[in-house]
Amino acid sequence: MQSQFKQHLADLVSPHDPILVAVSGGVDSVVLCELMHQSGQPFSMAHCNFHLRPGDCDRDQQFVLSLAQRYGVPLFVAQFDTQAHAKAQGQSVEEAARNLRYAFFQEVLDGRHQPLWQPQGQQGRRPLFVATAHHRDDATETFFINLLRGTGLAGLHGIQTVNGTVIRPLLAFGRDAIEAFARQNGLAHVEDCTNATLDYQRNRIRHQLMPLLRQLAPHIDATMQQNIRRLSEAEQVFDLAVSDLRQRLVQDRGEALFVDVAQLPRPQATLLFHLLKPYGFISAVVDELLATSHAVGTHYLSPTHRLVVDREGLLVSPLREQQPSVITLPVMKEGSPQQSVSLPAQARLRCETGLYRGQPVKLQKSEALFDLALLQQPLQIRPWKDGDRFRPYGMSGSQLVSDYFSTHHFSLLQKEQTLLLTDAAGTILWIIGHRAAHHATVTAATTHLLHLTLTSE
């Protein structure tokens, strides 16, 4: 086993990469430490005390400390009130323990956690990877847990050998081989009494389902290893197809991503779920989108993004911080210094005054000019609302702002993000970045200007 392990480890990391080994004190993690030691791989140890088993957890920590001292490697330890954390986060104890565990490992990799013990005078390199003692049987059990829970290909391929900075060099070995190695090498370990209880789903699969499957199919362990490998490869092929679909159907429109659902091939629910998954949307949202027709403007929220049903498809944009409903500009007078005001969406409005010399000025959509003397200040910036009406520059009559949006084919998100400039009386002066109104405009009698320019931060 040792030579096979060393070859397997060499496929994952370089011989000089320092590894942080997650050690519970159970037989799997003890064997992993011994294999690391025999292979000459530099390593340190990390242990989590979850305080879930009074007395036993402290015993396990003391055992792991003695193990680290025997190998002469640093030991990092974290103490958790797991029950309280699970309750506060609305998680199961198993989920809370897992999240706490991997967050702790990352702290050690980042250099944000000091060792509880290390050999005197030893200043080793910071570990680059975390090695956990998951093995082939764990991968099979995880397959069935995810299958019963309901999952896609990502859940069915079980535990991955490499996941970011986490490596699992024992996945090629079953529980029987690991326990045999422990006996052959006289390795002591601690027993977790909860491994025998049927209170946890993993233990019910381990102690009840797997023995039955081994009776029905004696080669189930090798068969499941092949199945998991094939599912992992199938997932890679599927991911390539989704990536190609994303390039064809998802367009960056500046203010949002546009998803062309009209061109979505079958199976629509599966493909749309994977297109929207990176933005935090769950399968229930996809099912509802496809089950019924939705009015334009229907929207859904994920923890990070907003999805809006538009005329032609779906618009997905990041959630923005709440912005003040009204922004008041500083009062500008003749000779006032230039001012700059921060706007939503990382934009700024630059305000400056100047003399008007009677020469025509060619403006961009991002600019507006006003007769300073005719303005009722202070000016304000606010979102548009239904019923807003303005007189576009160059027109004799007024127009609803909403009609202007429709005429110029504004998307729903463009409408939501568009701001209006008004004077102190509430008269609309400018649809910022789009169209100025016929109010306080520059004429032959103008002497001083207010020049506004929309810029990005």
Secondary structure by P-SEA (a helix, b strand, c coil): caaaaaaaaaacccccbbbbbbccccaaaaaaaaaaaaacccbbbbbbbcccccaaaaaaaaaaaaaaaaabbbbbbbbbaaaaaaaaacccaaaaaaaaaaaaaaaaaaccccccccccccccccccbbbccccaaaaaaaaaaaaaacccccccccccccccccccccccccaaaaaaaaaaabbbbbbcccccccccaaaaaacccaaaaaaaccaaaaaaaaaaaaaaaaaaaaaaaaaaaaaccccccccbbbbcccccccaaaaaaaaaaccccccaaaaaaaaacccccccccccccbbbbbcccbbbbbccccccccccccccccccccbbbbbbccbbbbbbbbbbbccbbbbbcccccccccccccccbbbbbbcccbbbbcccccccccaaaaaaaacccaaaaaabbbbbcccccccccccccccccccccccccbbbbbbbbcc
